[in-house]
Amino acid sequence: GPSDIWIWAMTFDKTLTYFVAGGSDGKTEMYDAKGNFYKKINGFTSTVWSADASPDSKEFVMGAWDNTLKVYEFGCAYMRLDIKNGEQWVYSVKWSPDGKYLLSGDASGVLRLWNSTDGTLNSAYQAHTSSIEDIRFSSDMKYIITSGADGYMKVLNYDSLKTKTDDVNAYTTYDDTYYD
């Protein structure tokens, strides 16, 4: 691709039929398994930072610096969900292994759990003091592990995050971060 565009997010469907790539300009495209362009994916206005395939490989989720995460269908690129992630850039997204939830980690360190069917917010947790760079599940699905730009890894109980909470809003003014 062009030298001024960086690709930050990629994911394959599990059948290895398609993969998607999102870049620093919001440009997102789907390719076949051999790397041939297949379809343009519309919807992002800024850097696409993270992507993950659903457990059944029918859909994928992408998170971006336009404060959104979006769910698309592999193959046709139909956007099924467009979720506003508060006022913070989305740095990481992950589909739960059971397929029921989407997780987003944002620039202010807030981890959010969303219903993957309708996009409603289930819970929010202030996991880090700065951006959540990655989200992983333990193999037994009991824990979520996050890594943050604050230099910490956190191990969180997945069942606790499934308990409904109010949203957490974080905003930064100069060198101070405030939480509501």
C-alpha atoms as one frame of an Amber mdcrd trajectory, in Angstrom:
protein
   0.000   0.000   0.000   0.935   3.671   0.028   3.889   4.620   2.233   1.903
   7.223   4.161  -0.774   4.732   5.357  -0.103   2.388   8.274  -2.139  -0.782
   8.731  -2.971  -1.146  12.432  -5.796  -3.702  12.503  -6.270  -7.055  10.779
  -8.307 -10.200  11.308  -9.101 -13.385   9.366 -12.302 -15.364   9.366 -11.579
 -18.830  10.734 -12.221 -20.506   7.372  -9.386 -18.374   5.921 -11.679 -17.187
   3.137 -11.364 -13.467   3.912  -9.335 -11.044   5.924  -9.876  -7.386   6.693
  -7.345  -4.638   7.228  -7.869  -1.170   8.671  -5.454   1.706   8.406  -4.324
   5.018   9.772  -6.632   6.963   7.464  -9.802   5.020   8.340  -9.560   3.143
   5.058 -10.707  -0.425   5.632 -10.773  -3.185   3.059 -11.606  -6.874   2.772
  -9.372  -9.265   0.829  -9.617 -12.880  -0.190  -7.225 -15.393   1.372  -4.694
 -14.848  -1.434  -4.551 -11.118  -0.740  -6.675  -9.980  -3.663  -8.856  -6.936
  -3.013 -12.475  -8.006  -2.482 -14.531  -5.133  -1.032 -14.215  -1.698   0.545
 -15.617  -1.374   4.070 -17.219   1.976   4.811 -17.894   3.641   8.111 -14.703
   4.897   9.743 -13.507   8.498   9.750 -10.153   7.997  11.498  -7.513   5.399
  12.372  -8.815   1.848  12.745  -6.766   0.469  15.612  -8.052  -3.026  16.418
 -10.058  -5.920  14.928 -11.319  -9.354  15.944 -13.413 -12.101  14.311 -16.529
 -13.542  15.942 -16.197 -17.111  17.281 -18.380 -18.431  14.427 -16.384 -16.420
  11.826 -19.522 -14.852  10.368 -18.707 -11.337  11.568 -15.880  -9.123  12.722
 -15.587  -6.112  15.004 -13.290  -3.124  14.495 -12.477  -0.256  16.834 -11.272
   3.190  15.817 -10.138   6.591  16.942 -13.493   8.049  15.902 -14.766   6.660
  19.272 -16.655   3.782  17.655 -16.650   0.050  17.343 -18.508  -1.476  14.430
 -19.626  -5.010  13.627 -19.631  -6.177   9.993 -20.462  -9.408   8.213 -17.612
 -11.210   6.469 -18.155 -11.496   2.720 -20.744  -8.774   2.145 -19.291  -6.169
   4.569 -22.766  -5.236   5.823 -22.455  -3.089   8.996 -24.762  -4.624  11.595
 -23.781  -2.532  14.639 -22.339   0.966  15.029 -21.543   1.564  18.703 -20.445
   4.895  20.189 -17.757   4.251  22.831 -18.183   7.312  25.030 -15.855  10.200
  24.214 -12.642   8.188  23.957 -10.694   6.601  21.129 -11.044   2.826  20.899
  -7.645   1.134  21.116  -8.657  -2.500  21.468 -11.644  -4.714  20.722 -12.264
  -8.379  21.441 -15.153 -10.740  20.839 -15.935 -12.990  23.808 -15.331 -16.702
  23.066 -19.010 -17.453  23.802 -20.033 -14.871  21.160 -22.344 -12.979  23.531
 -20.249  -9.868  24.173 -17.858  -7.384  22.640 -15.166  -5.751  24.746 -13.662
  -2.366  24.011 -10.677  -0.745  25.657 -10.267   2.972  25.202  -7.720   5.782
  25.462  -8.666   6.608  29.060  -8.291   3.005  30.281 -12.001   2.153  30.478
 -12.978  -1.414  29.580 -16.565  -1.731  28.321 -18.631  -4.875  27.813 -21.282
  -4.624  25.062 -24.065  -7.007  24.071 -23.009  -8.408  20.675 -26.627  -8.799
  19.499 -27.935  -5.250  19.942 -24.878  -3.212  21.013 -26.209  -2.154  24.415
 -23.686  -1.352  27.127 -23.590  -4.012  29.806 -20.856  -2.721  32.081 -17.844
  -0.427  32.302 -14.752  -0.659  34.458 -11.820   1.727  34.921  -9.060  -0.837
  34.360  -6.068   1.408  33.596  -4.937   5.020  33.937  -4.193   5.270  30.211
  -5.073   3.421  27.007  -5.938  -0.281  27.019  -3.648  -1.719  24.367  -4.852
  -5.341  24.308  -7.611  -7.575  25.676  -7.438 -11.373  25.990  -9.551 -14.132
  27.517  -8.201 -16.994  29.585  -8.743 -20.402  27.973 -11.400 -21.297  30.591
 -13.254 -17.964  29.940 -13.155 -17.070  33.644 -10.806 -14.127  33.257 -10.081
 -11.171  31.021  -6.515  -9.948  30.830  -5.818  -6.370  29.752  -2.568  -4.577
  29.063  -2.308  -0.836  29.294   0.007   1.954  28.247   0.350   2.653  31.985
   2.704  -0.364  32.127   0.308  -2.695  33.945  -1.524  -5.896  33.080  -4.827
  -6.497  34.846  -6.618  -9.790  35.402 -10.368  -9.279  35.721 -13.178 -11.697
  36.518 -15.325 -12.122  33.378 -18.460 -12.891  35.439 -18.085  -9.604  37.350
 -17.993  -7.633  34.107 -21.258  -9.296  33.074 -22.949  -7.529  36.016 -24.657
  -4.393  34.715 -23.113  -1.057  35.755 -23.335   2.581  34.807 -20.959   3.812
  32.147 -17.652   5.307  33.258 -16.573   8.558  31.643 -12.967   9.657  31.790
 -11.534  12.810  30.346  -8.124  14.403  30.486  -7.331  18.071  30.985  -3.640
  18.789  30.604  -1.857  16.437  33.038  -4.863  15.431  35.141  -7.404  12.698
  34.439 -10.920  12.925  35.887 -13.514  10.154  36.227 -17.281  10.494  36.533
